[in-house]
Amino acid sequence: MSQLLLDTHSFLWWLENDAALGERARAEIACAENPVFVSAASFWEIGTKRSPGKLEAPGDLQDVLSEDNFLGLPLQVAHAALAGVLPLHHRGPFDRMLVAQSMIEDLPLVTADRQLHVYDIPILDACS
């Protein structure tokens, strides 16, 4: 791999050192030669789920980006436009945004979500 885009679960599994994140995925994320991106959409998703108590996550996620040498991937108009017209294989708006970003930015997506495999994007199985 060269560059990676973490989906929200993969990002949280990395932060929590969760065993659900597989050895291969963990090694690729940890490799200093691989720029790792976390989408603004993941921060948005975490925020919307954290506020009603559906999710626990570290307090200042922006600090985590710099601590782990991850790069933030901003949302662009092109990402939103593509996410809105993708086939409805997956109805989750955050996941559809990540698929659009993966397509436009040519970034392999690290995910355990099997529903995303139907899109024409490179995927690294987060559980592998």
C-alpha positions in Angstrom: 0.0 0.0 0.0 1.1 3.6 -0.3 -1.6 5.9 1.1 -4.6 4.9 3.2 -8.0 6.4 4.2 -9.3 5.0 7.5 -13.0 4.6 7.9 -14.5 5.6 11.2 -14.4 2.2 12.8 -10.8 1.6 11.7 -9.8 5.0 13.1 -11.5 4.2 16.5 -10.1 0.7 16.6 -6.6 2.2 16.0 -7.1 4.7 18.8 -8.4 2.1 21.2 -5.8 -0.5 20.2 -8.8 -2.7 19.6 -8.1 -6.3 18.7 -10.7 -6.0 15.9 -8.1 -4.2 13.8 -6.2 -7.0 12.1 -2.5 -7.4 12.1 -2.0 -6.6 8.4 -4.2 -3.5 8.7 -2.4 -2.4 11.9 1.0 -2.9 10.2 0.0 -0.8 7.1 -1.3 2.0 9.3 1.8 2.0 11.5 4.2 2.0 8.5 5.8 5.4 8.5 6.1 5.2 4.7 2.2 5.2 4.3 0.5 8.5 4.7 -2.7 7.8 6.6 -5.8 10.1 6.1 -8.8 10.5 8.3 -11.8 12.2 6.7 -13.6 15.2 8.2 -16.6 13.0 7.6 -15.3 10.6 10.3 -14.9 13.4 12.8 -18.5 14.5 11.9 -19.8 11.0 12.4 -18.0 10.6 15.7 -19.4 13.9 16.9 -23.0 13.1 16.0 -22.8 9.8 17.8 -20.8 11.0 20.8 -23.3 13.7 21.8 -26.3 11.5 22.4 -24.0 9.0 24.2 -24.0 6.3 21.4 -20.2 6.3 21.2 -17.3 7.0 23.4 -14.2 8.4 21.8 -11.1 10.4 23.0 -11.8 14.0 23.7 -9.7 15.9 21.3 -9.4 13.9 18.1 -7.5 16.7 16.3 -4.6 16.1 18.7 -4.7 12.4 17.9 -4.1 13.2 14.2 -0.8 14.9 14.9 0.2 12.5 17.6 -0.2 9.5 15.2 1.1 11.5 12.2 -2.3 11.1 10.5 -3.5 13.7 7.9 -7.0 15.2 7.9 -8.9 14.9 4.7 -11.2 17.8 4.2 -14.6 17.5 2.5 -14.7 19.0 -0.9 -17.6 19.9 -3.2 -16.6 17.2 -5.6 -16.7 14.6 -2.8 -20.2 15.7 -1.8 -21.4 15.7 -5.3 -20.2 12.2 -6.0 -21.5 10.8 -2.7 -24.9 12.1 -3.6 -25.1 10.2 -6.9 -23.4 6.9 -5.9 -25.5 3.8 -6.4 -27.4 3.0 -3.2 -25.5 -0.1 -2.3 -24.9 1.5 1.1 -27.3 4.0 2.6 -25.0 5.4 5.3 -24.2 9.0 4.4 -20.8 9.0 6.2 -19.7 5.7 4.5 -20.9 7.0 1.1 -18.8 10.1 1.6 -15.7 8.0 2.4 -16.3 6.0 -0.7 -16.5 9.2 -2.8 -13.3 10.4 -1.2 -11.6 7.1 -1.8 -12.6 7.3 -5.5 -11.7 10.9 -6.1 -8.5 11.0 -4.1 -7.4 7.4 -5.2 -7.0 6.3 -1.6 -7.4 2.7 -0.5 -10.1 2.5 2.2 -9.4 0.6 5.4 -12.7 -0.8 6.4 -14.4 -3.9 7.8 -17.7 -3.0 6.1 -18.4 -5.7 3.5 -21.2 -3.6 1.9 -18.5 -1.2 0.7 -16.8 -3.9 -1.4 -19.4 -3.5 -4.1 -18.0 0.0 -5.0 -15.1 0.2 -7.4 -12.5 1.3 -4.8 -9.4 -0.3 -3.4 -10.0 -1.8 0.0 -7.8 -3.0 2.8 -9.8 -5.3 5.0 -9.5 -3.8 8.5 -9.8 -7.2 10.1 -7.0 -8.7 8.1 
